[in-house]
Amino acid sequence: MAAVSRRRVLGLLGAAGTLSVLPGCGNSLNENPGSGSGGGAVKVGLVVSLSGTYATVGTDLKRGWDLWLERNGGKLGDHTVTTVTSDEGETPQTGVAAVRKVLQSDQVDVVVGIVSSATALGCAPLVAESKKLMLVANAGAAALTDPAKINPYVWRTSFQNGQVASVLGTYLGKERKQDPVYVIAPDYAAGTEVVTSFTKAITAAGGTVAGSAKPPFATTTDYQPFLSGIRSSGAKATFCFFSGVEAVAFVKQYQQFGLAESIPLYGSGFLTENDVLAAQGDTALGVQTSLHYSDQLDTPANKAFVEAYTARYAKAPSVFSLQTWDAANVLNRALRVSTGVDGDSLSAALRGIGSVDDSPRGPWTFDNQTPRQKMYLRTVRRTEGKLVNAITADLGTTGQFS
């Protein structure tokens, strides 16, 4: 297996985020935009990380967006699309500047993308002031779509951090009620959000937590002291939240320390997603994660998506590519019925689109402007010589989790 550089692996998972013809919605995998109504043009600012730590995530996001437009005649609804791509970079400062540029200098109608939750939170006031729609295709912070203080211009097609973790907490609480679980996540905002949601869910389901740890974020390379803590805690399973280079290091060291066979490892799906899994190699075999997507989903919609994506980019799609594909899909639906391309009109249209039942992830709907969607238990297996996140259970449907 080829070596994976620290910066490349860090970039894999961001800040942590049938396609049959439907009445009035078009066929998103056929190169036929349909008739629709309205016409005209729409200018979209695609803001994703194309440099720095999160460049790989940004590349996948861009590919999902580009592929949808290629397969649908370059149109959303009956509007011809101009996409202005702006580099989010790797900090809130660069990300907010990129969004400000597309809003003020490029005069876009809609902003799509956003890898980092910090960037998304920093940009929310900008889009509200401009009255432009921001369709978040990755960032998972709960506050973005908090129903108590909803921003009508911020919608999301990805996930909420606690949503991904809570279903696994419920699952482990029910399945391993007498087995205490150790919880570990890096010491930063997303890690805290995940741990809080997981702990709340597993406790409510009758499970217990054996202990917890918060390794310093982005600086921890040796997990041995934390692994020793897991071993001595009496835990019968471990739940973790890691991504990028930390996910690679933790999974490898977990197996090398001899814990994998006696204390099964679970985590939010970013732990083994996409190129990270290739870097982990066989040390990831048997790891179980929760997520709203896997390229192994056995549905006509996903098979068609994977075939089209693989043909175009010579690799299977990631959850990130799926999230911008669906961003284009719902914007297409909204523009078919919207009275304009301003944020108020598009927000009103999104509220009325109903079930997105041609998505590769499976049918989903908006709940407080964030997806209410099915979550899957995925188990790392080797299939036809390739490591995959095989779907092994349905963890149910969930929306905003607090």
VENFENJO-V686376 format. One record per backbone hydrogen bond with DSSP energy under -1.0 kcal/mol. NH is the residue of the N-H (numbers start at 0). CO is the residue of the C=O. Records with the same first field share a line. If there is no record, write none. Layout:
BEGIN
NH=CO ; CO
END
This chain:
BEGIN
8=4
9=5
10=6
11=8
19=17
24=21
25=21
29=26
31=29
38=36
41=79
43=81
44=109
45=83
46=111
47=85
54=51
56=10
57=53
58=54
59=55
60=56
61=57
62=58
63=59
64=60
65=61
66=62
67=63
68=64
69=65
70=66
73=68
74=71
75=78
78=75
79=39
80=73
81=41
83=43
85=45
87=47
94=90
95=91
96=92
97=93
98=94
99=95
100=96
101=97
102=98
103=99
104=100
105=100
107=101
108=42
109=42
110=132
111=44
112=134
113=46
119=115
120=116
121=117
122=118
123=119
126=122
127=123
128=124
129=125
130=126
131=126
133=152
134=110
135=154
136=112
138=113
143=140
144=141
145=142
148=145
153=150
154=133
155=368
156=135
160=139
162=159
163=159
164=160
165=161
166=162
168=164
169=165
170=166
171=167
172=168
173=169
174=170
175=171
178=175
180=207
181=236
182=210
183=238
184=212
186=214
187=185
191=187
192=188
193=189
194=190
195=191
196=192
197=193
198=194
199=195
200=196
201=197
202=198
203=199
204=200
205=202
206=201
209=180
212=182
219=215
226=222
227=223
228=224
229=225
230=226
231=227
235=179
237=263
238=181
239=265
240=183
245=242
247=243
248=244
249=245
250=246
251=247
252=248
253=249
254=250
255=251
256=252
257=254
258=253
262=258
265=237
266=287
267=239
268=289
270=267
271=268
275=272
276=273
278=274
279=275
280=276
282=279
283=280
284=281
285=379
286=283
287=264
288=377
289=266
290=375
296=293
298=296
302=298
303=299
304=300
305=301
306=302
307=303
308=304
309=305
310=306
311=307
312=308
313=309
321=317
322=318
323=319
324=320
325=321
326=322
327=323
328=324
329=325
330=326
331=327
332=328
333=329
334=330
336=333
337=333
342=130
345=341
346=342
347=343
348=344
349=345
350=346
352=349
355=363
356=354
361=358
364=371
366=369
369=366
371=364
372=397
374=395
375=290
376=392
377=288
378=389
379=286
380=387
382=385
385=382
387=380
389=378 ; 387
391=376
392=376
394=374
397=372
END
